Amino acid sequence: MFKKLDILDEKDKRLRMVSDDVTLPLSKEEKKLIKQIIDNLTYSQIDDLAKKYDLRPGMGLAFPQMGILKRVIIIVHEYDEGKFDNYVVINPVMLSHSEEIIAAESGEGCLSVNREVEGHIKRYARVTIEGLDLDGSKIRIRAREELSIAFQHEIDHLNGILFYDHIDKKKPFINDNSIRLI
């Protein structure tokens, strides 16, 4: 049975706190929550289900957005229409990144920010992330473009950073030819 998540709003002070490393194994409740998050993120990207369950589209969520200050991120990436890759990364660390900088042309959004925020956020075009999977095995993920942005966005949540903290208040929109808009 589908259960809509209760996601913290940006005004909640917990979203500004740094999360703690996770000690494994995960509890049954944590595993159940991860499954719920995957379902919510997947359904939110399928128009009929998003309408049916009144879901805002989203591809990532971090445990702090659920009020749990632990270093867990979940990303559901639609790589082809109706086809999804699920990423659950415990204690993620960015090992490396490209020199190339990109920004989402339409800006970024967040399931904890229930309003439009205008501006571009500079992100690395490619990142390599290392962490643990659900079983505690070490994983390494190479992400590019949109997926790279999602990983950086979710890791920011673990450090108490919201996407709009990165927007240059004096010059919110990028028109610099060295930064590619995607």
N, C-alpha and C positions, 0 to 999 in steps of 0.2 A: 504494500500500500504506500502511495506517495505521500510524503510529508514535506510541506514547504518550510524552509529554514527561517529562523528568526535571526537575521543578520544585524549586528550593531550599526548604529548610525554614527556618522563622523563626529558628533558631539560627545560621544562616549569616551571618557578619559583613557579607558583601557587600550584604545587604538593608538595611543601615543606612547605606550610602554614597550620596552624591549622584551621580547619573549625569551623563555628559558629553553635550553637544549632538552630534547626528549630522551627519556630513559626507556629503553625497550625491555620487555615487550609492551606493545600498546594494549590498553584495556579493551574489553569487549565493547564498551560504550564509545571509545575513540574510533574503533574499527567501524562500528555502526554509523557513526557520524560521518566518517569518510565516504561510506557508501551513499549516504543521504546527500552529501555535497556533490558527489559525482552525478547522481540522478538529477539534482536540481540544475547543475550547470549544463548537463546534456539536454534536459527538457527545455531550458531557457533558450537554447540555440535552434530548437525545432519549432517553427512558427505555430503550428496547431497546438502543441503541448504548452508553449509559452502563454498562449491566449487562454487555454483551458485552466491552467493553474495560476494565472496572473503573475508571471515571472518576468523580471527585467532580464534582458540578455546579458550573459556574463560568461567568461571562459576561465576565470580563476577565483580562488578563495583561499584565504589563509586562516588558520585556527584563531588568531586574535580577533578576526571579524565575527567569530562565534562566541567571543568572550573567554577563550581559552588561550592563555599566554604561553603557548608551546610552539616550537619551531617546526610546523607542518604546513606545507602548501599543497594545494590540489589544482591542477590545470586540466581542463577538458578542451582539447584542440580539434576543431573540425578541419581536417586536412583535405577532405573532399566532401561534396554534398552528402550529408547523412552518414558520414564515416568519421569516427572520433578516435583520437588517441588520448588515453587517460594517464596523467602523470601525478603520482603521489610521492613527494620527496620530504623525507624527515631530516631535520638538521641540515638544510641545503646551504652550500657555500659556492660562491662564484669563483671558480679556479682561474679562469682567463676570459678575456673579451677582445673583440676586434678593436682596431683603431677607428674604424668607420662608425660614424654616428648617424642615427636615423630618428625619425619622429613619426608618430601616427598622424597623418594629415588632418583627420577629423578630431584629433585630441584623444585623450584617454578618458575612460569612465571607471567607475568603481561601484560595486554593489553596496558599499557603505556610504556612498555620497549620492544622496537622492536629489541632485540638482545638476544643471548643466554647468560645467566649468570650461571656460574657453582658454585656449593656449596650447602650445606645443611643449612636449616633454622630451628632452634629449636623452636617448637611450643608445646602448651599444647594438650594432646590427647583428652581432653574433656573440654568444656566450657559451661557456662550458660550465655546467653545474655539476657538483658532486654532492652526494648525500646518501641516505639509506632508503631502501624500499620498505614495504610493510613487514617483510620478514626479517629486516635488519641487515640485509645484504647491501654491500656498497654498490651504488649505481653512479654512472656518469652520463650526462645528457648534453648533447651539443644542440643548441637551438639557434635559429636564425629568424630574422625579420619579426613578424607578428608574435611568434612563439618566444623569441628572445625578449621582446617587450613585456610579455606576460610574466615570464620568470622574474625579470627585474622588478616589476610592479609588486608581485606577491612577496618576494624577499624583502622589499621595502617595508611591507606590513609587519614583518617579524622584528623590524628595527624601529617601529613606531613612526614610520614615515608614510604620509599619504601622497598620492601622485601629484597633487597640485602644489606641494611644497617645492617641487622642481621647476615650476613655471617662473620665468623671469618676469617680475612685476612691471619693470620698466619697458620690456619688449617681449610681450607674451607670445607673439607669433614669429616663427622663424622664417626669414626670407634670405637665408645665407646659403649660397650655392654649394658649400662644402657639406651641408647636412641634407640628406635625402629624405623626402617625405614619402611615406608608404601608405 
